[in-house]
Amino acid sequence: MPRQVDYYFSFQSPWAYIGHGPFRKVVSTYDLKVNLKPVVLVDLFSETGGLPLMKRHPVRQRYRMVELQRWRDKRGLTFHLQPKNWPFNARLADGVVIAAVEAGLDPDKYMRRAFAAVWEDQLNMADPETIAKVADAAGLPGKKLAERSASEAIGAVYEQNRQDAIASDVFGSPVYVLDGEVFWGQDRIELLADALKSGRKAYSSQV
């Protein structure tokens, strides 16, 4: 049986975008089963004591911009620090992932294209037609999935992901949860790989 990782993310998150490629390499290396859990970030922040970007102290906002540039170089990416159509309501774009999984489809190519659509191409990923085109380009039935994403059923799964996140001590994006151990941020991917390589038991806050 392959080991499982719960992957919490949103296309709203630049850190999820930056870490997606390296995370998929870890998934491939260790033959992991990934439980994709798109989650609304604003609610998650508010419930766990975090602040939306524009409400953070200017010192933290400035430092974030420096970190984005560092990791852009580190990961060999080219993207906009402040994309034209960001921030945006990621509900529909995130929901396509849920809808694809529901339909038995692999959403990874869509995820890669959707992250790039936001951060590289500056597309409006709150727009259903744009989302459908991105999904089509990934080989998925874009219009069908975009329409399904807007449904109450997909919204209910999205809400359940939020509840699962809170119950699992998840408070941001991206987060990778292995055997109950939370790895927050794309800069923890190497630590996730170390845990998988060693086969150690999960660390816990209960010491």
Secondary structure, DSSP 8 states (H G I E B T S, - for coil): ---EEEEEE-TT-HHHHHHHHHHHHHHHHTT-EEEEEE--HHHHHHHTT---GGGS-HHHHHHHHHHHHHHHHHTT----SS-TT-S---HHHHHHHHHHHHTT---HHHHHHHHHHHHTS---TTSHHHHHHHHHHTTS-HHHHHHHHTSHHHHHHHHHHHHHHHHTT--SSSEEEETTEEEESGGGHHHHHHHHHHT-----S--
